Amino acid sequence: MHQPTTEPRRSIYYDYQVHQPWLASQHGPQPRHRVVIAGGGPVGMTAALELARHGVPCVLLESELQVSEGSRAIVFTRRSMEILQQVGVANRVTQHGLPWRFGNSFYRGQRVFRMEAPHDDNDRFWPMINLQQQYLEEFLVDACEAHPLVELRWGNRVTGLVQHEGHAVVEVDTPEGPYTLEAEWLVAADGARSGIRTLLDLKLEGASYEGKFVIADIRIDLPLPTERLAFFDPEWNPRNTVLMHREPLNIWRVDYQLPEGETPEQALAPESLKTRINAQLALIGQGGKPWEMDWCSVYSARTLTLPDYRAGRTLFIGDAAHLLPIFGVRGANTGFQDAQALGWRLGLVCSGQAPESLLASYSQERVGAAREIIDEAGKSTRFMTPPSRGFRLLRDAVLSLSLTEAFVRPLYHWRTSRPHEYTSSSLNSAGDDNALFQSGPAHGAPPANVCLGADDFLLDHLGGGFDLLVFGTRVPDDVQATVKDWQAQGLKLRVLLVGPGGCAPGADICLPDTDGRVRTRYGVRTDGGAYLLRPDQHVCARWMTLDAHRLNAALKQATTGVAA
Ligand SMILES: Cc1cc2nc3c(=O)[nH]c(=O)nc-3n(C[C@H](O)[C@H](O)[C@H](O)COP(=O)(O)OP(=O)(O)OC[C@H]3O[C@@H](n4cnc5c(N)ncnc54)[C@H](O)[C@@H]3O)c2cc1C
């Protein structure tokens, strides 16, 4: 019988709430559900809220009775915030988090590189914001519990799975014993050690790296701004790397590489932690300052993905689908994009508006994204923890040259998580004018945000369904008729007229663009130009001049994956 701990986890800054388990005996017979999600971590909860936004109810099974232990993911990117905005929790993250955009790399006491992430008036969110994962999960829990289409069942652990032609049978264990649940679709969001992956005998592909890191969260008052600090080859930890990040509430993440051969038990011994953290504090001129340990763990980098995120009636997202190194903040940030990419497709499939084959494009796009991330993350991981003598020689040469030669310094700049561009997605229109545009977000790209006025941004108005941005002063009659046809079939599709002012028939929303900012950012040169954005806001078609026939073809392709 599943017995999740009922003791609140320990933390010096976060009060864990222990939730009541959901028990089958207190509820009636279980119908077959459209969607069951296994795993109420940040990615499973985001997927539940995405599905709910598309009108699909789901049951969310969470094995534990409380949110994540320790801060884990602490850096959330702008794209993650845009996704979290869609599911209604971005404001709370903004209220509690620490935004930042600079990173500093030091070698032998000298700052050799300063990373500056781009940020301008058109961005609602900062490039990065730091917040402990427990808080983010708490905000998502609140949103799930408030949503009538999400049923969150604490203390429910998936232990068995049998897949049939049109549904899956899930065995669930609880503090009062097991019960069975049927679902048309099972979403596996059960994290890095996914039991569902094991039940289906699926293997991850890729590499695991030997270098190990201690991750320690300490409470200390440091007079430093919120900027990422990276120290290469510091005196107290020769040949290795140390990272520091500020978290809210005077918590600092100190992340240091272990000397070769040291075991996690040795590394986590209190004396070892104390000596090393004191040495790091001394290195930044803060030696002797009092500090208190909150949480620590040992971590090693892996770059692994399943080759296909669909297995029968089961769809994988987040850490259950891939394991990515935390350098470059890729874990949770990549998972949010999975949740968003799956949510709208599964929504359309469940409501009968798209064929099941649409789900193949989910796997193609997101496995492609994971492979690209693995390639990039592999490079940064090899720089941080050189896996062989050759890599170390190269890395050391860069470090050494960087003291005097500016041209090598950008090599310190490991790429951080970014939104994937689905350039070759099967959903991108085959017959639009993508190739004729000279600027603006292209096929498969996420949208560019634009400031429209005080506390008003373009992305505030996008998402949840297909959005047709029409530039100019009118929506052509034939386009209006086509839009109405699709809406009558139940597709969520809105027309946003972007122009110098005023509204026109056929527009659901009119966005004033008096200074032509939006038009310029989207590379639209003439009235009548248009963009079609998918419900996850990625571009699937754009036209110099829109006509009803090409719009119809683009919508067919975006909802089936097959060119009309
Ligand atoms: C030490 C550490 C530090 C990290 N630091 C960072 C960082 O700085 N930046 C970053 O981006 N990422 C970081 N990560 C990774 C990040 O935490 C994960 O990528 C993120 O939590 C993935 O979310 P998820 O929802 O896919 O999985 P998880 O957060 O692991 O959630 C899975 C959920 O499923 C539940 N579950 C498991 N099995 C079952 C089952 N059989 N039935 C029902 N429920 C089940 C679990 O209880 C859990 O709540 C870190 C991870 C670790 C371990």
The ligand as an ORCA input file, in Angstrom:
! r2SCAN-3c Opt
* xyz 0 1
  C      18.940     18.735     -7.487
  C      18.221     19.294     -8.666
  C      18.463     20.599     -9.084
  C      17.836     21.106    -10.210
  N      18.096     22.396    -10.601
  C      17.486     22.873    -11.726
  C      17.708     24.206    -12.174
  O      18.437     24.976    -11.560
  N      17.071     24.626    -13.315
  C      16.208     23.790    -14.022
  O      15.618     24.202    -15.044
  N      15.982     22.550    -13.600
  C      16.597     22.073    -12.479
  N      16.342     20.822    -12.068
  C      15.445     20.020    -12.880
  C      14.003     20.371    -12.588
  O      13.757     20.288    -11.220
  C      13.156     19.393    -13.389
  O      13.500     19.527    -14.761
  C      11.676     19.663    -13.225
  O      11.262     19.476    -11.899
  C      10.921     18.698    -14.148
  O       9.566     18.765    -13.872
  P       8.644     17.501    -14.097
  O       7.286     17.962    -13.697
  O       8.875     16.936    -15.444
  O       9.207     16.398    -13.102
  P       9.235     16.441    -11.503
  O       9.431     17.803    -11.002
  O      10.223     15.415    -11.100
  O       7.784     15.985    -11.106
  C       7.356     14.655    -11.241
  C       6.213     14.442    -10.270
  O       5.675     13.157    -10.483
  C       5.433     12.542     -9.221
  N       5.490     11.101     -9.476
  C       6.571     10.328     -9.695
  N       6.210      9.058     -9.923
  C       4.851      9.035     -9.879
  C       3.894      8.006    -10.058
  N       4.259      6.768    -10.342
  N       2.587      8.308     -9.924
  C       2.187      9.585     -9.650
  N       3.068     10.597     -9.459
  C       4.387     10.332     -9.593
  C       6.518     13.071     -8.322
  O       6.160     12.991     -6.969
  C       6.653     14.504     -8.819
  O       5.819     15.389     -8.118
  C      16.941     20.293    -10.930
  C      16.675     19.005    -10.506
  C      17.303     18.495     -9.387
  C      17.003     17.085     -8.949
*
